[in-house]
Amino acid sequence: MNTHLPRTIPEYLEQLRRALAGADPAMIQDALYDAEEYLRSELAENPGRSEAEVIAAVASSYGAPDEVADIYRDTEATVQTALRSPVPRPRKSLAGRFFGVVADPRTYASLFYMVLALATGVFYFTWVVAGFSTAAGLSITVVGIPLLILFFGSVRVLSLVEGRIVEVMLGERMPRRPLYSARGRSIWQRIGDMFTDPRTWSTLLYMLLMLPLGVAYFTLAVTLLAVGLSFVLAPIAVWTGLAEEWFDMHDMVLVGIDGVALQGWELVLMLVAGVLLLFATLHLARLIGRGHGLLAKHLLVKTAQYS
């Protein structure tokens, strides 16, 4: 517990950061931003009072740093409960665990993210390559530096947008507020902080990686689903006679190996293989969703100590 009440906003935020040590870095980022926003709004509304007087008054309403930290920890427990998808009834058998994936809503959200990742990956990659190359190329001119600053600012906004997508679809806690930065520094110091902040460059790396990852995710999702569904539907079409209505069987073989049509138990095996492949695809989607959520958390959230 802190033994004295902070007298300045940076001191209040530093005590809050220390009180939240060990908590989720995304939650720490949100807590620091909210606290600073509230403290500075109170300071602006009381121009006749000193910073220490305003903080002392705020401590009785908003709370001391330790109290605010406890509130955020309690709130975070509720948030994490909401983020977790409903847990299906535990299944002891191997078959139950394998087929039980169909009851997990997070599985379908992860599968949709894999498909969506192609579009977002293309956009992020294009934005970073085109934006950075244009701004860097013009940096020798008068407009180059402001353009580069605007580009880095836009990247931070996009990281928040991607964070919301990751949190909603993949269930990984991500920041809802911009990155906290210490006030009272000159504009040039803030610009320098933007360029030297490791998270700026890790965010750029994430957006560049999203293109190959998006292509891989989309290809896996579409290919496995298409193959699995075709393996399931083709035997059903043959048994029900729909294959003859849909296709000219004299000109093509619907299913077969080396031109020999599959029949009987071979079609049954094909149907079983299709069902197993579809369920395996759902497991893979859930695994990829968890892994990508951890990747996004590592590259988009600042885990270093705040100054």
C-alpha positions as CSV (number, residue, x, y, z in Angstrom):
1,M,0.0,0.0,0.0
2,N,1.2,3.5,-0.7
3,T,2.1,5.5,2.5
4,H,1.4,8.9,1.1
5,L,-1.0,10.6,-1.2
6,P,0.4,11.6,-4.6
7,R,0.7,15.3,-5.2
8,T,1.1,15.4,-9.0
9,I,-0.7,13.6,-11.8
10,P,2.5,11.7,-12.9
11,E,3.0,10.5,-9.3
12,Y,-0.6,9.4,-9.1
13,L,-0.3,7.4,-12.3
14,E,3.0,5.9,-11.2
15,Q,1.5,4.7,-8.0
16,L,-1.5,3.3,-9.9
17,R,0.8,1.5,-12.3
18,R,2.7,0.0,-9.4
19,A,-0.5,-1.1,-7.7
20,L,-1.5,-2.9,-10.9
21,A,1.8,-4.7,-11.2
22,G,1.2,-8.2,-12.6
23,A,-2.2,-7.4,-14.1
24,D,-3.1,-7.8,-17.7
25,P,-1.0,-5.1,-19.7
26,A,-4.1,-4.2,-21.7
27,M,-6.0,-3.5,-18.5
28,I,-3.1,-1.4,-17.2
29,Q,-3.1,0.7,-20.4
30,D,-6.8,1.3,-20.0
31,A,-6.6,2.2,-16.3
32,L,-3.7,4.7,-16.8
33,Y,-5.5,6.4,-19.7
34,D,-8.8,6.6,-17.8
35,A,-7.1,7.9,-14.6
36,E,-5.1,10.6,-16.5
37,E,-8.2,11.7,-18.4
38,Y,-10.2,12.1,-15.3
39,L,-7.5,13.8,-13.3
40,R,-6.8,16.3,-16.1
41,S,-10.5,17.1,-16.6
42,E,-10.8,17.8,-12.8
43,L,-7.7,20.0,-12.9
44,A,-9.1,22.0,-15.9
45,E,-12.4,22.5,-14.1
46,N,-10.7,23.9,-11.0
47,P,-8.2,26.4,-12.3
48,G,-7.9,28.2,-9.0
49,R,-6.7,25.1,-7.1
50,S,-3.2,23.6,-7.1
51,E,-2.6,20.2,-8.6
52,A,-2.0,18.7,-5.1
53,E,-5.3,20.1,-3.9
54,V,-7.2,18.7,-6.9
55,I,-5.6,15.2,-6.4
56,A,-6.4,15.2,-2.7
57,A,-10.1,16.0,-3.5
58,V,-10.2,13.4,-6.3
59,A,-8.8,10.8,-3.9
60,S,-12.0,11.0,-1.9
61,S,-14.3,10.5,-5.0
62,Y,-12.4,8.8,-7.8
63,G,-10.2,6.9,-5.2
64,A,-6.6,6.7,-4.2
65,P,-4.3,4.7,-6.6
66,D,-4.5,1.5,-4.5
67,E,-8.3,1.8,-4.3
68,V,-8.6,2.4,-8.1
69,A,-6.4,-0.6,-8.7
70,D,-8.6,-2.8,-6.7
71,I,-11.7,-1.6,-8.6
72,Y,-10.1,-2.3,-11.9
73,R,-9.0,-5.8,-10.8
74,D,-12.6,-6.5,-9.8
75,T,-14.0,-5.1,-13.0
76,E,-11.5,-7.1,-15.0
77,A,-12.6,-10.3,-13.5
78,T,-16.1,-9.5,-14.8
79,V,-14.8,-8.6,-18.2
80,Q,-12.8,-11.8,-18.5
81,T,-15.9,-13.8,-17.6
82,A,-17.9,-12.0,-20.3
83,L,-15.1,-12.6,-22.9
84,R,-15.0,-16.3,-22.2
85,S,-17.4,-18.2,-24.3
86,P,-19.9,-20.4,-22.5
87,V,-18.1,-23.6,-21.4
88,P,-19.8,-26.7,-22.7
89,R,-20.3,-29.5,-20.2
90,P,-17.0,-31.3,-19.7
91,R,-16.7,-34.5,-21.7
92,K,-14.5,-37.3,-20.5
93,S,-14.3,-39.5,-23.6
94,L,-12.0,-38.8,-26.4
95,A,-14.9,-38.8,-28.9
96,G,-16.8,-36.4,-26.7
97,R,-14.0,-33.9,-26.6
98,F,-13.4,-34.3,-30.3
99,F,-17.0,-33.8,-31.4
100,G,-17.8,-31.4,-28.6
101,V,-16.0,-28.6,-30.4
102,V,-19.2,-28.0,-32.3
103,A,-20.8,-26.6,-29.2
104,D,-18.1,-23.9,-28.6
105,P,-19.1,-20.5,-30.0
106,R,-15.5,-19.3,-30.0
107,T,-14.7,-21.9,-32.6
108,Y,-17.0,-20.3,-35.2
109,A,-15.7,-16.8,-34.3
110,S,-12.2,-18.0,-34.9
111,L,-13.2,-19.6,-38.2
112,F,-14.8,-16.3,-39.3
113,Y,-11.6,-14.4,-38.2
114,M,-9.5,-16.7,-40.4
115,V,-11.7,-15.8,-43.4
116,L,-11.7,-12.1,-42.5
117,A,-8.0,-12.0,-42.0
118,L,-7.3,-12.0,-45.7
119,A,-9.2,-8.7,-46.2
120,T,-7.7,-7.1,-43.1
121,G,-4.2,-8.4,-43.9
122,V,-4.3,-6.9,-47.4
123,F,-5.5,-3.6,-46.0
124,Y,-2.9,-3.4,-43.2
125,F,0.0,-4.5,-45.5
126,T,-1.0,-2.0,-48.1
127,W,-1.4,0.8,-45.6
128,V,2.0,0.2,-44.0
129,V,4.0,-0.2,-47.2
130,A,2.4,2.6,-49.1
131,G,2.1,5.0,-46.1
132,F,5.6,4.4,-44.7
133,S,7.3,4.5,-48.1
134,T,5.5,7.7,-49.1
135,A,6.1,9.5,-45.8
136,A,9.8,8.3,-45.6
137,G,10.4,9.3,-49.2
138,L,9.1,12.8,-48.5
139,S,10.9,13.2,-45.2
140,I,13.5,15.4,-46.9
141,T,10.8,17.9,-47.7
142,V,8.8,20.2,-45.5
143,V,5.7,18.0,-45.5
144,G,7.6,14.7,-45.0
145,I,8.0,14.8,-41.2
146,P,4.4,15.8,-40.4
147,L,3.2,13.2,-42.9
148,L,5.4,10.5,-41.1
149,I,3.9,11.6,-37.7
150,L,0.4,11.3,-39.1
151,F,1.2,7.9,-40.5
152,F,2.4,6.6,-37.1
153,G,-0.6,8.1,-35.5
154,S,-2.9,6.2,-37.9
155,V,-1.1,3.0,-37.2
156,R,-1.9,3.4,-33.5
157,V,-5.5,3.9,-34.3
158,L,-5.5,0.8,-36.6
159,S,-3.9,-1.2,-33.8
160,L,-6.9,-0.3,-31.5
161,V,-9.3,-1.3,-34.2
162,E,-7.5,-4.6,-34.7
163,G,-7.5,-5.1,-31.0
164,R,-11.2,-4.8,-30.8
165,I,-11.6,-7.3,-33.6
166,V,-9.3,-9.7,-31.8
167,E,-11.0,-9.3,-28.5
168,V,-14.5,-9.8,-29.9
169,M,-13.7,-12.8,-32.1
170,L,-10.8,-14.5,-30.4
171,G,-11.5,-13.6,-26.8
172,E,-8.1,-12.2,-26.0
173,R,-8.2,-9.1,-23.7
174,M,-7.0,-6.1,-25.7
175,P,-6.8,-2.3,-24.9
176,R,-9.9,-0.2,-25.3
177,R,-8.0,3.1,-24.8
178,P,-5.0,4.7,-26.6
179,L,-1.5,4.1,-25.1
180,Y,-0.8,6.3,-22.1
181,S,2.0,8.7,-22.6
182,A,3.5,11.0,-20.0
183,R,2.4,14.7,-20.3
184,G,4.5,17.7,-19.7
185,R,6.9,16.8,-22.5
186,S,7.7,19.0,-25.5
187,I,6.3,18.2,-28.9
188,W,9.7,17.1,-30.1
189,Q,10.1,14.8,-27.1
190,R,6.7,13.2,-27.9
191,I,7.7,12.8,-31.5
192,G,10.9,11.1,-30.4
193,D,9.0,8.9,-28.0
194,M,6.8,7.8,-31.0
195,F,9.8,6.8,-33.0
196,T,11.7,5.1,-30.2
197,D,8.7,3.3,-28.7
198,P,9.2,-0.5,-29.4
199,R,5.5,-0.9,-29.7
200,T,5.4,1.4,-32.7
201,W,7.6,-1.0,-34.6
202,S,6.1,-4.2,-33.3
203,T,2.7,-2.9,-34.5
204,L,4.1,-2.3,-37.9
205,L,5.6,-5.8,-37.9
206,Y,2.2,-7.2,-36.9
207,M,0.5,-5.4,-39.8
208,L,3.1,-6.7,-42.3
209,L,2.7,-10.2,-40.9
210,M,-1.1,-10.1,-41.4
211,L,-0.8,-10.4,-45.1
212,P,1.0,-13.9,-45.2
213,L,-1.0,-14.9,-42.1
214,G,-4.3,-13.8,-43.7
215,V,-3.5,-15.7,-46.9
216,A,-2.6,-18.8,-44.9
217,Y,-5.7,-18.6,-42.7
218,F,-8.0,-18.0,-45.6
219,T,-6.5,-20.8,-47.6
220,L,-6.7,-23.2,-44.8
221,A,-10.3,-22.4,-43.8
222,V,-11.7,-22.4,-47.4
223,T,-9.8,-25.4,-48.6
224,L,-10.5,-27.6,-45.6
225,L,-14.1,-26.6,-45.5
226,A,-14.6,-27.2,-49.2
227,V,-12.9,-30.6,-49.1
228,G,-14.7,-31.7,-46.0
229,L,-18.1,-30.6,-47.3
230,S,-17.5,-32.2,-50.7
231,F,-16.6,-35.5,-49.0
232,V,-19.8,-35.4,-47.1
233,L,-22.2,-34.2,-49.8
234,A,-20.8,-36.3,-52.7
235,P,-21.8,-39.7,-51.3
236,I,-25.2,-38.3,-50.2
237,A,-25.7,-37.0,-53.8
238,V,-24.8,-40.4,-55.2
239,W,-27.2,-42.3,-52.9
240,T,-30.1,-40.0,-53.4
241,G,-29.7,-39.9,-57.1
242,L,-29.1,-36.1,-57.1
243,A,-25.7,-36.6,-58.7
244,E,-27.4,-37.8,-61.9
245,E,-29.6,-34.8,-62.0
246,W,-26.8,-32.3,-61.3
247,F,-24.2,-33.8,-63.6
248,D,-24.0,-35.8,-66.8
249,M,-22.6,-39.0,-65.5
250,H,-21.6,-40.1,-69.1
251,D,-19.2,-37.2,-69.4
252,M,-17.7,-37.1,-65.9
253,V,-17.3,-39.3,-62.8
254,L,-18.5,-37.4,-59.7
255,V,-16.2,-39.3,-57.2
256,G,-13.6,-41.8,-58.0
257,I,-10.0,-42.8,-58.3
258,D,-8.3,-43.3,-61.6
259,G,-11.7,-42.9,-63.3
260,V,-13.3,-45.7,-61.3
261,A,-16.5,-44.6,-59.5
262,L,-16.6,-45.2,-55.8
263,Q,-19.5,-47.3,-54.6
264,G,-20.8,-49.0,-51.4
265,W,-18.4,-49.0,-48.5
266,E,-16.0,-46.7,-50.3
267,L,-18.6,-44.0,-50.3
268,V,-19.3,-44.7,-46.6
269,L,-15.6,-44.2,-45.8
270,M,-15.6,-41.0,-47.9
271,L,-18.5,-39.7,-45.8
272,V,-16.8,-40.6,-42.5
273,A,-13.6,-38.9,-43.7
274,G,-15.5,-35.8,-44.6
275,V,-17.2,-35.6,-41.2
276,L,-13.9,-36.1,-39.4
277,L,-12.2,-33.5,-41.6
278,L,-14.9,-30.9,-40.8
279,F,-14.5,-31.4,-37.0
280,A,-10.7,-31.4,-37.3
281,T,-11.1,-28.1,-39.1
282,L,-13.1,-26.6,-36.2
283,H,-10.4,-27.8,-33.8
284,L,-7.7,-26.2,-36.0
285,A,-9.7,-22.9,-36.2
286,R,-10.0,-22.8,-32.4
287,L,-6.2,-23.5,-32.0
288,I,-5.3,-20.8,-34.6
289,G,-7.6,-18.3,-32.9
290,R,-5.9,-18.8,-29.5
291,G,-2.4,-18.6,-31.1
292,H,-3.2,-15.5,-33.1
293,G,-4.7,-13.8,-30.0
294,L,-1.5,-14.4,-28.1
295,L,0.5,-13.0,-31.1
296,A,-1.7,-9.9,-31.2
297,K,-1.3,-9.4,-27.5
298,H,2.5,-9.7,-27.7
299,L,2.9,-7.3,-30.6
300,L,0.1,-4.7,-30.1
301,V,0.1,-4.3,-26.4
302,K,3.0,-2.5,-24.6
303,T,4.2,-4.8,-21.8
304,A,7.2,-2.7,-20.7
305,Q,7.1,-0.5,-17.7
306,Y,5.4,2.8,-18.1
307,S,7.4,5.9,-17.3
